[in-house]
Amino acid sequence: MNSFNDVWDSVCAYCRNSMHEVAYNTWISSLQPVQLDGSCAVIRAKSDYQKTIVEDHYRSLLQQGLEEVFGFPVSVRVVAEEQAEAAPAAPAVEMEPSAAHYTFDNFVVGSSNKFAHAASLAVAAAPGKAYNPFFIYGNPGLGKTHLLNAIRNEIHRRYPTLSVIYTQGEPFMNEVIAAIQTASTPALREKYRSADVLIIDDIQFIAGKESTQVEFFNTFEALYHAGKQVIFSSDRLPKDMKSLDERIQGRLEMGLIADIQQPDFEVRVLIIRQKAQALQFQIPEVVVQYIANQLKNNVRQLEGIVNKLYAYSRLTGEEPSLTSVNNLINEIRKDELPEPVTIDRIIATVAAAYDVSPADICSAKQTAEIANARHICIYVAREVTGLPLKTIGKSFGRNHATISASIKKIQTDMRRNSRLRANIEDMVKNISGMA
């Protein structure tokens, strides 16, 4: 694996988490790294038009992503495909297919994940026969996505004629909503129900979304009864998703459920060594063990610190030391403090859940559906952000008294309606998890 490609994957992940899925797929996902020249990253676009859009709208985001990975500022130069081919000093680097680097071979196995790993291997070897449905749960950053993509890649290798669809809970929800709005649900159903293997990561995002849950349930039933493999992951057990439809909860619980726990010291050391080996990067053993002792909860943090050490050493010429790694670890710990979820993002999420538009929520419209969504949105904004009522009111164009009344109304409704309470509690948990 090319080392710059490996760093680029982390930059792309940063951008993907910071922008709309459609925009990411349109403008960022097809970009390719060309070379890292000192503190300047050269990136290739497929056309002059894409180059212009990226330069005008996404250069700063790319710079933020590069700085997140490297630990210090890196400038960005975007070239069009023709320019990249004509520049002998900046040879094009072939990018791997998305998520192709997630394999069983590079998944570090230990006591915290060996059952989930073994079960994933069995599912990939005999899709639709071994364990169906298959459900993996655990805290973020522990390897669920790695295993799901490893299953996908292994099935592609073993059974190249099978149709495998991988998606995530939130994009799936957005697809369902878009299909309803554009009267294209038959095409959506054809897409998902013709799959031989359906993999949905972060399934918790469909909880409480009625139209999405109906579509999901019917898709699950069609695939399962046709003997097709269905695989899901979540940050919690089905029974802990309070607003999940009881029928869906039952379906998810009827197969094999495997959990992933925090990695122990030995596994953390192996993860660091493996990541460094992939980068062809030597890290002194004392530094490896120091990292493993300091970062205990998250596999992504371990991989991220190796990426940052690699970039730091490459650009400064210094060998990894306890001093340099300690500075980078302190940066990561600062980064662990969640970014505040914006009210705009809360409005968009609640609007999607209740089939209204963000503009409607912020408007003066008072239909029952819009008013209810607005009250819920205000309550969720207060719960997630903790901002003063006056500040929240500015985002909705309403005064302090109106915001207070909305919050009190939802509190009363939640006491009377356990289903509503479960929906809103799940929504607060999911939105908080976006940070």
C-alpha positions as CSV (number, residue, x, y, z in Angstrom):
1,M,0.0,0.0,0.0
2,N,1.3,3.4,-0.9
3,S,2.0,5.5,2.2
4,F,0.5,8.7,0.9
5,N,-2.6,6.8,-0.1
6,D,-2.9,5.6,3.5
7,V,-2.7,9.2,4.8
8,W,-5.2,10.3,2.1
9,D,-7.7,7.8,3.3
10,S,-7.7,9.5,6.7
11,V,-8.1,12.9,5.1
12,C,-11.1,11.7,3.1
13,A,-12.7,10.3,6.2
14,Y,-12.3,13.7,7.9
15,C,-14.0,15.4,4.9
16,R,-16.8,12.9,4.7
17,N,-17.7,13.4,8.4
18,S,-17.8,17.2,7.8
19,M,-20.0,17.5,4.7
20,H,-23.2,16.2,3.1
21,E,-22.8,12.7,1.6
22,V,-23.9,13.8,-1.8
23,A,-21.4,16.6,-1.9
24,Y,-18.7,14.3,-0.7
25,N,-19.4,11.7,-3.4
26,T,-19.6,14.3,-6.1
27,W,-16.5,16.4,-5.4
28,I,-14.2,14.7,-2.9
29,S,-14.4,10.9,-3.3
30,S,-12.9,10.9,-6.8
31,L,-9.9,13.1,-5.9
32,Q,-6.6,11.4,-6.0
33,P,-3.3,12.2,-4.2
34,V,-0.4,12.9,-6.5
35,Q,2.5,13.7,-4.1
36,L,3.4,15.2,-0.9
37,D,6.1,17.9,-1.6
38,G,7.4,19.2,1.7
39,S,4.3,20.8,3.3
40,C,2.3,21.0,0.1
41,A,-0.1,18.2,-0.9
42,V,-0.7,17.9,-4.6
43,I,-4.2,16.5,-5.4
44,R,-5.6,15.5,-8.8
45,A,-9.1,16.2,-10.0
46,K,-10.7,14.5,-12.9
47,S,-11.6,17.7,-14.8
48,D,-11.0,21.4,-14.8
49,Y,-14.6,21.9,-13.6
50,Q,-14.0,19.7,-10.6
51,K,-10.7,21.4,-9.9
52,T,-12.4,24.8,-9.9
53,I,-15.2,23.6,-7.5
54,V,-12.7,22.0,-5.1
55,E,-10.5,25.1,-5.1
56,D,-13.4,27.5,-4.6
57,H,-15.4,25.5,-2.0
58,Y,-13.4,22.7,-0.4
59,R,-9.8,23.7,-0.3
60,S,-10.0,24.9,3.3
61,L,-11.7,21.6,4.4
62,L,-9.0,19.6,2.7
63,Q,-6.4,21.7,4.5
64,Q,-8.2,21.1,7.8
65,G,-8.2,17.3,7.1
66,L,-4.5,17.3,6.2
67,E,-3.7,19.2,9.3
68,E,-5.8,16.8,11.4
69,V,-3.7,13.9,10.1
70,F,-0.2,15.6,10.0
71,G,-0.5,17.7,13.2
72,F,0.6,20.9,11.4
73,P,-0.5,23.1,8.5
74,V,-0.2,21.6,5.0
75,S,-1.1,23.6,1.9
76,V,-3.2,22.1,-1.0
77,R,-2.6,22.4,-4.7
78,V,-5.3,21.0,-7.0
79,V,-4.4,20.0,-10.5
80,A,-6.6,18.7,-13.3
81,E,-6.1,15.2,-14.7
82,E,-4.3,16.5,-17.8
83,Q,-2.0,18.7,-15.8
84,A,-1.1,15.8,-13.5
85,E,-0.2,13.6,-16.4
86,A,1.9,16.3,-17.9
87,A,3.9,17.0,-14.7
88,P,6.9,14.6,-14.6
89,A,7.8,15.8,-11.1
90,A,4.4,14.7,-9.7
91,P,3.5,11.2,-11.0
92,A,0.0,10.0,-10.4
93,V,-0.6,7.6,-7.6
94,E,-3.2,4.9,-8.2
95,M,-5.8,5.1,-5.5
96,E,-7.2,1.9,-4.1
97,P,-11.0,1.3,-4.4
98,S,-12.9,2.6,-1.5
99,A,-12.4,0.5,1.7
100,A,-10.4,-2.1,-0.2
101,H,-7.7,-1.9,2.5
102,Y,-10.1,-3.3,5.1
103,T,-9.3,-7.0,5.1
104,F,-9.3,-9.9,7.6
105,D,-5.5,-10.1,7.1
106,N,-4.9,-6.6,8.6
107,F,-7.5,-6.8,11.3
108,V,-5.7,-7.3,14.6
109,V,-7.4,-10.0,16.6
110,G,-7.4,-10.2,20.4
111,S,-9.6,-11.2,23.3
112,S,-11.7,-8.1,22.8
113,N,-12.8,-9.0,19.3
114,K,-12.0,-12.6,18.5
115,F,-15.6,-13.8,18.5
116,A,-16.7,-11.0,16.2
117,H,-13.8,-11.7,13.9
118,A,-14.4,-15.5,13.8
119,A,-18.1,-15.0,13.1
120,S,-17.3,-12.4,10.4
121,L,-15.0,-14.9,8.7
122,A,-17.8,-17.6,8.8
123,V,-20.3,-15.2,7.3
124,A,-17.9,-14.2,4.5
125,A,-17.2,-17.9,3.7
126,A,-20.8,-18.9,3.5
127,P,-23.1,-15.9,2.9
128,G,-26.7,-16.6,3.7
129,K,-25.9,-19.9,5.4
130,A,-23.6,-19.4,8.4
131,Y,-25.2,-16.7,10.5
132,N,-28.1,-14.7,9.2
133,P,-28.8,-12.0,10.2
134,F,-25.4,-11.0,11.6
135,F,-25.2,-8.1,14.0
136,I,-22.0,-6.4,15.4
137,Y,-22.2,-3.8,18.2
138,G,-19.6,-1.8,20.1
139,N,-18.5,1.7,20.8
140,P,-17.2,3.9,17.9
141,G,-13.6,3.4,16.8
142,L,-13.2,-0.3,17.8
143,G,-13.3,-2.0,14.4
144,K,-17.0,-2.6,13.4
145,T,-16.6,-0.8,10.1
146,H,-13.3,-2.7,9.4
147,L,-15.0,-6.0,9.9
148,L,-18.1,-5.1,7.8
149,N,-15.9,-4.0,4.9
150,A,-13.6,-7.1,5.4
151,I,-16.7,-9.2,5.0
152,R,-17.7,-7.3,1.8
153,N,-14.2,-7.6,0.3
154,E,-13.9,-11.3,1.1
155,I,-17.2,-12.1,-0.4
156,H,-16.2,-10.2,-3.5
157,R,-13.0,-12.3,-3.7
158,R,-14.7,-15.6,-3.1
159,Y,-18.0,-15.0,-4.9
160,P,-17.4,-12.3,-7.6
161,T,-20.8,-12.8,-9.2
162,L,-22.7,-12.0,-6.0
163,S,-24.2,-8.5,-5.6
164,V,-23.0,-6.9,-2.3
165,I,-24.4,-3.6,-1.2
166,Y,-22.8,-1.7,1.7
167,T,-24.3,1.5,3.1
168,Q,-24.8,3.3,6.4
169,G,-27.9,4.0,8.4
170,E,-28.1,7.8,7.8
171,P,-27.5,7.6,4.0
172,F,-30.0,4.8,3.8
173,M,-32.6,7.0,5.6
174,N,-31.8,9.9,3.2
175,E,-32.2,7.6,0.2
176,V,-35.7,6.5,1.4
177,I,-36.8,10.1,2.0
178,A,-35.5,11.2,-1.4
179,A,-37.3,8.2,-3.1
180,I,-40.6,9.2,-1.4
181,Q,-40.3,12.8,-2.4
182,T,-39.5,12.0,-6.0
183,A,-41.9,9.0,-6.3
184,S,-39.0,6.7,-7.1
185,T,-39.5,4.1,-4.4
186,P,-39.8,1.2,-6.9
187,A,-36.2,1.9,-8.1
188,L,-35.0,2.0,-4.5
189,R,-36.7,-1.3,-3.7
190,E,-35.2,-2.9,-6.8
191,K,-31.8,-1.7,-5.8
192,Y,-31.8,-3.1,-2.3
193,R,-34.0,-6.2,-2.7
194,S,-32.0,-7.5,-5.6
195,A,-28.8,-7.7,-3.5
196,D,-27.3,-11.0,-2.5
197,V,-25.7,-9.4,0.5
198,L,-26.9,-6.3,2.3
199,I,-24.6,-4.6,4.8
200,I,-25.8,-1.5,6.8
201,D,-23.3,0.1,9.2
202,D,-24.6,2.3,12.1
203,I,-28.2,0.9,11.8
204,Q,-29.1,2.9,14.9
205,F,-29.8,6.0,12.7
206,I,-33.0,4.5,11.3
207,A,-34.6,4.2,14.8
208,G,-37.6,6.5,15.2
209,K,-37.8,7.2,11.4
210,E,-41.1,5.7,10.5
211,S,-41.0,5.6,6.7
212,T,-37.4,4.4,6.8
213,Q,-38.2,1.7,9.2
214,V,-41.1,0.5,7.1
215,E,-38.9,0.3,4.0
216,F,-36.1,-1.4,5.9
217,F,-38.4,-4.0,7.4
218,N,-39.9,-4.9,4.1
219,T,-36.4,-5.1,2.5
220,F,-35.2,-7.2,5.3
221,E,-38.1,-9.6,5.0
222,A,-37.6,-9.9,1.2
223,L,-33.9,-10.6,1.5
224,Y,-34.0,-12.9,4.5
225,H,-36.8,-15.1,3.1
226,A,-34.9,-15.4,-0.2
227,G,-31.9,-16.7,1.7
228,K,-29.8,-13.6,1.2
229,Q,-27.3,-12.5,3.8
230,V,-28.1,-9.4,5.9
231,I,-25.4,-7.8,8.1
232,F,-25.7,-4.8,10.5
233,S,-23.6,-2.9,13.0
234,S,-24.6,-0.4,15.7
235,D,-23.1,1.3,18.8
236,R,-25.7,-0.4,20.9
237,L,-27.8,-3.6,21.1
238,P,-31.2,-3.7,19.3
239,K,-33.0,-3.7,22.7
240,D,-31.3,-0.5,23.7
241,M,-32.6,1.4,20.6
242,K,-35.8,2.5,22.4
243,S,-37.5,3.9,19.3
244,L,-36.7,1.0,17.0
245,D,-39.8,-0.7,15.7
246,E,-40.4,-3.9,17.7
247,R,-40.6,-6.0,14.6
248,I,-37.2,-4.8,13.4
249,Q,-35.8,-5.3,16.9
250,G,-37.0,-8.9,16.8
251,R,-35.5,-9.5,13.4
252,L,-32.1,-8.2,14.4
253,E,-32.1,-10.3,17.6
254,M,-33.0,-13.6,15.9
255,G,-29.6,-14.0,14.4
256,L,-26.0,-14.0,15.7
257,I,-25.0,-10.9,17.8
258,A,-21.3,-10.3,18.4
259,D,-19.8,-7.4,20.4
260,I,-16.4,-5.7,20.2
261,Q,-14.8,-4.4,23.4
262,Q,-11.9,-2.0,24.0
263,P,-8.6,-3.5,22.9
264,D,-6.2,-4.7,25.6
265,F,-2.5,-3.6,25.8
266,E,-1.2,-6.4,23.6
267,V,-3.7,-5.7,20.9
268,R,-2.9,-2.0,21.0
269,V,0.8,-2.7,20.5
270,L,0.0,-5.0,17.6
271,I,-2.2,-2.4,15.9
272,I,0.6,0.3,16.2
273,R,3.2,-2.1,14.8
274,Q,1.0,-3.2,12.0
275,K,0.1,0.4,11.0
276,A,3.8,1.4,11.1
277,Q,4.7,-1.6,9.0
278,A,2.1,-0.7,6.3
279,L,3.8,2.7,6.1
280,Q,7.3,1.1,6.1
281,F,7.9,3.3,9.1
282,Q,10.2,2.4,12.0
283,I,9.0,3.3,15.5
284,P,11.2,2.6,18.5
285,E,9.7,0.0,20.8
286,V,9.7,2.3,23.8
287,V,7.6,4.8,21.8
288,V,5.2,2.0,20.7
289,Q,4.6,0.9,24.2
290,Y,4.2,4.5,25.4
291,I,1.5,5.1,22.8
292,A,-0.3,1.8,23.8
293,N,-0.3,2.9,27.4
294,Q,-1.6,6.4,26.7
295,L,-4.3,5.7,24.1
296,K,-6.5,2.9,25.3
297,N,-10.0,3.3,24.0
298,N,-10.0,3.7,20.3
299,V,-8.4,1.9,17.4
300,R,-8.7,4.9,15.2
301,Q,-6.7,7.0,17.6
302,L,-3.9,4.5,17.5
303,E,-3.9,4.5,13.7
304,G,-4.1,8.3,13.6
305,I,-1.2,8.8,15.9
306,V,1.0,6.6,13.7
307,N,-0.1,8.6,10.6
308,K,0.8,11.8,12.4
309,L,4.1,10.5,13.6
310,Y,4.9,9.3,10.1
311,A,4.0,12.7,8.5
312,Y,6.0,14.6,11.2
313,S,9.1,12.5,10.7
314,R,8.8,12.7,6.9
315,L,8.5,16.5,6.9
316,T,11.0,17.3,9.7
317,G,13.5,14.5,9.2
318,E,13.3,13.7,13.0
319,E,13.0,10.1,14.3
320,P,10.0,9.4,16.6
321,S,10.8,10.2,20.2
322,L,8.8,10.2,23.5
323,T,8.8,14.0,23.3
324,S,7.4,14.2,19.8
325,V,4.8,11.5,20.4
326,N,3.7,13.1,23.7
327,N,3.0,16.4,21.9
328,L,0.9,14.6,19.3
329,I,-1.0,12.6,21.9
330,N,-1.9,15.8,23.7
331,E,-3.3,17.1,20.4
332,I,-5.4,14.0,20.0
333,R,-6.7,14.3,23.5
334,K,-7.8,17.9,22.7
335,D,-9.4,16.6,19.5
336,E,-11.4,14.1,21.6
337,L,-13.5,17.0,23.0
338,P,-16.5,16.8,20.7
339,E,-17.1,19.5,18.2
340,P,-20.4,21.2,19.1
341,V,-23.2,19.9,16.8
342,T,-24.6,22.9,15.0
343,I,-28.3,23.9,15.2
344,D,-28.4,23.8,11.4
345,R,-27.4,20.1,11.5
346,I,-30.0,19.4,14.2
347,I,-32.7,21.1,12.2
348,A,-31.7,19.0,9.1
349,T,-31.8,15.8,11.1
350,V,-35.1,16.4,12.8
351,A,-36.7,17.6,9.5
352,A,-35.6,14.4,7.8
353,A,-37.1,12.3,10.6
354,Y,-40.5,14.1,10.4
355,D,-40.7,14.5,6.6
356,V,-40.7,18.3,6.6
357,S,-38.1,20.6,5.2
358,P,-35.5,22.6,7.3
359,A,-37.0,25.8,5.7
360,D,-40.4,24.8,7.0
361,I,-39.1,24.3,10.6
362,C,-37.6,27.8,10.6
363,S,-40.6,29.4,8.8
364,A,-43.8,30.9,10.3
365,K,-45.9,28.0,9.0
366,Q,-48.2,26.5,11.7
367,T,-49.5,23.3,10.3
368,A,-49.7,20.5,12.8
369,E,-46.8,18.5,11.3
370,I,-44.5,21.4,10.9
371,A,-45.3,22.9,14.3
372,N,-44.7,19.5,16.0
373,A,-41.4,19.1,14.2
374,R,-40.4,22.6,15.2
375,H,-41.2,22.0,18.9
376,I,-39.2,18.7,18.8
377,C,-36.3,20.4,17.0
378,I,-36.1,23.2,19.7
379,Y,-36.2,20.6,22.5
380,V,-33.4,18.5,20.9
381,A,-31.3,21.6,20.2
382,R,-31.5,22.5,23.9
383,E,-30.7,19.0,25.0
384,V,-27.7,18.5,22.6
385,T,-26.2,22.0,22.7
386,G,-27.1,23.3,26.1
387,L,-27.2,26.8,24.6
388,P,-29.1,29.6,26.2
389,L,-32.8,29.8,25.1
390,K,-32.2,33.3,23.6
391,T,-29.4,31.9,21.4
392,I,-31.5,29.0,20.3
393,G,-34.3,31.4,19.6
394,K,-32.2,33.4,17.1
395,S,-31.7,30.2,15.0
396,F,-35.5,29.7,14.8
397,G,-36.5,33.4,14.5
398,R,-38.3,33.2,17.8
399,N,-38.1,34.8,21.2
400,H,-37.1,33.4,24.5
401,A,-40.7,32.8,25.7
402,T,-41.6,30.9,22.6
403,I,-38.5,28.6,22.9
404,S,-39.3,28.0,26.5
405,A,-42.9,27.1,25.7
406,S,-41.8,24.6,23.0
407,I,-39.5,22.9,25.4
408,K,-42.2,22.6,28.1
409,K,-44.7,21.3,25.6
410,I,-42.3,18.5,24.5
411,Q,-41.5,17.6,28.1
412,T,-45.2,17.3,28.8
413,D,-45.8,15.2,25.7
414,M,-42.9,12.9,26.5
415,R,-44.3,12.2,30.0
416,R,-47.6,11.2,28.4
417,N,-46.3,9.3,25.4
418,S,-43.6,6.7,26.0
419,R,-43.2,6.1,22.2
420,L,-42.5,9.8,21.6
421,R,-40.1,9.8,24.5
422,A,-38.2,6.9,23.1
423,N,-38.0,8.5,19.7
424,I,-36.6,11.8,21.0
425,E,-34.2,10.1,23.4
426,D,-32.8,8.0,20.5
427,M,-32.6,11.2,18.3
428,V,-30.7,13.0,21.0
429,K,-28.3,10.1,21.4
430,N,-27.7,9.8,17.6
431,I,-27.2,13.5,17.0
432,S,-24.8,13.7,20.0
433,G,-22.9,10.9,18.4
434,M,-22.4,12.9,15.2
435,A,-19.9,15.2,17.1
